[in-house]
Amino acid sequence: MIPVILVLLLAVVLFGVGFAVKVLWWVALAVLVVWLLGFLFHRTGTGGRRTHWYRW
């Protein structure tokens, strides 16, 4: 009985990790798109200097 519970617990953990990794890939893709848009659509600041909309 214990080996069956351990196998089921391992399957649940691996499914959870796989789901989390898939979600993290989508989050990383969204961040990349936002970063590229910020890089492409930057504005001109004071003195003709080009700045980005984010501050890092």
C-alpha positions in Angstrom: 0.0 0.0 0.0 2.8 2.4 0.9 4.6 2.0 -2.5 1.3 2.9 -4.3 0.9 6.0 -2.2 4.5 7.0 -2.9 4.1 6.5 -6.7 0.9 8.6 -6.6 2.5 11.3 -4.6 5.5 11.3 -7.0 3.1 11.6 -10.0 1.3 14.6 -8.3 4.5 16.3 -7.5 5.9 15.9 -11.0 2.6 17.0 -12.6 2.7 20.1 -10.4 6.3 20.9 -11.3 5.5 20.4 -15.0 2.5 22.7 -14.8 4.6 25.4 -12.9 7.4 25.2 -15.5 4.9 25.6 -18.3 3.3 28.7 -16.6 6.8 30.1 -16.0 7.6 29.8 -19.7 4.5 31.8 -20.6 5.4 34.4 -18.0 8.9 34.7 -19.4 7.5 35.1 -22.9 5.2 37.9 -21.8 8.0 39.7 -20.0 10.2 39.3 -23.2 7.4 40.8 -25.3 7.0 43.8 -22.9 10.7 44.3 -22.8 11.0 44.3 -26.6 8.1 46.7 -26.9 9.7 49.0 -24.4 13.0 48.8 -26.3 11.4 49.6 -29.7 9.0 52.3 -28.6 11.3 54.5 -26.5 10.7 58.2 -26.3 12.9 61.3 -26.5 13.8 62.9 -23.2 15.2 66.3 -22.3 18.0 67.6 -24.5 17.1 65.2 -27.3 18.3 62.2 -25.3 16.5 59.0 -25.9 15.2 57.3 -22.8 13.2 54.1 -22.1 9.9 54.0 -20.3 11.3 51.7 -17.6 14.0 52.9 -15.2 16.7 50.3 -14.9 
